Amino acid sequence: MCEWGNTVEMGLTIPAHLSHTGEARQKVVDIDSCIAPIVKALNDGGITTIACCCGHGKRPGNIILKGGRELIIAPDFETGRLVDAAFPPIN
């Protein structure tokens, strides 16, 4: 994961329901550089992102999606298994 302040600027669409103007608008925001490609791919694919943070090496990262879902980004396989183990088995 990147260090705090290691960001890239990205133009995003702010959905109307989240915009202070009440209309969809474009805004340039700073995105943590290590997850910026994922955020860009999601938005380019029509999946609107609302907020994100890489976790800065202190916690797993996250990307909040329009509609309330959240993607958790583990920095490595082992951390992913720890996050997975926090939930009951599906089988």
C-alpha positions in Angstrom: 0.0 0.0 0.0 1.1 3.6 -0.6 2.2 6.1 2.1 -0.1 8.8 3.3 -0.1 11.6 0.8 0.9 9.5 -2.2 -2.1 10.3 -4.4 -3.1 10.9 -8.0 -5.8 13.3 -9.2 -8.7 11.6 -10.9 -11.8 13.2 -12.4 -15.0 11.5 -11.1 -18.7 12.1 -11.5 -20.5 13.0 -8.3 -24.0 11.5 -8.5 -26.9 13.9 -8.2 -28.1 12.5 -4.9 -24.7 13.1 -3.4 -24.1 16.5 -5.0 -24.6 19.7 -3.1 -26.1 21.1 -6.4 -28.7 18.3 -6.7 -27.3 17.6 -10.2 -24.6 15.2 -11.3 -21.3 17.0 -11.7 -17.6 16.3 -12.4 -15.0 16.8 -9.7 -11.2 16.2 -9.5 -10.3 14.3 -6.4 -7.1 12.9 -4.9 -7.1 9.0 -4.8 -4.5 6.9 -3.0 -2.1 6.0 -5.9 -2.0 2.3 -5.1 -5.8 1.8 -5.5 -6.4 4.5 -8.2 -6.3 1.9 -11.0 -9.0 -0.2 -9.3 -11.2 2.9 -8.7 -10.7 4.0 -12.3 -11.6 0.6 -13.7 -14.8 0.5 -11.6 -15.9 3.9 -12.6 -15.0 3.4 -16.3 -17.0 0.2 -16.1 -20.1 2.0 -14.9 -19.7 1.1 -11.2 -19.9 4.4 -9.3 -17.5 4.8 -6.4 -18.3 7.1 -3.5 -15.2 7.1 -1.3 -12.0 5.1 -0.9 -8.8 4.6 1.2 -5.9 2.2 0.8 -5.5 1.8 4.6 -2.0 3.2 4.5 -0.5 0.0 5.8 -2.4 0.2 9.0 -5.6 -1.6 7.9 -7.2 -3.1 4.8 -8.3 -0.6 2.2 -11.8 0.0 1.1 -13.8 1.3 -1.8 -17.4 2.4 -1.1 -19.8 1.9 -4.0 -23.0 3.7 -4.9 -25.8 1.8 -3.4 -24.0 1.1 -0.1 -21.8 -1.9 -0.9 -18.2 -1.8 0.2 -15.2 -3.5 -1.3 -12.5 -4.5 1.2 -8.9 -4.5 -0.2 -6.5 -6.8 1.6 -2.8 -5.9 1.2 -1.9 -9.6 0.8 -3.3 -13.1 0.8 -2.8 -13.7 4.5 -4.7 -10.5 5.5 -7.5 -11.5 3.1 -7.8 -14.9 4.9 -8.0 -13.0 8.3 -10.8 -10.8 7.0 -12.6 -13.9 5.5 -12.3 -15.7 8.8 -14.2 -12.9 10.6 -17.4 -14.2 8.9 -19.4 -17.5 9.2 -18.7 -20.2 6.6 -21.0 -20.2 3.6 -21.2 -24.0 3.2 
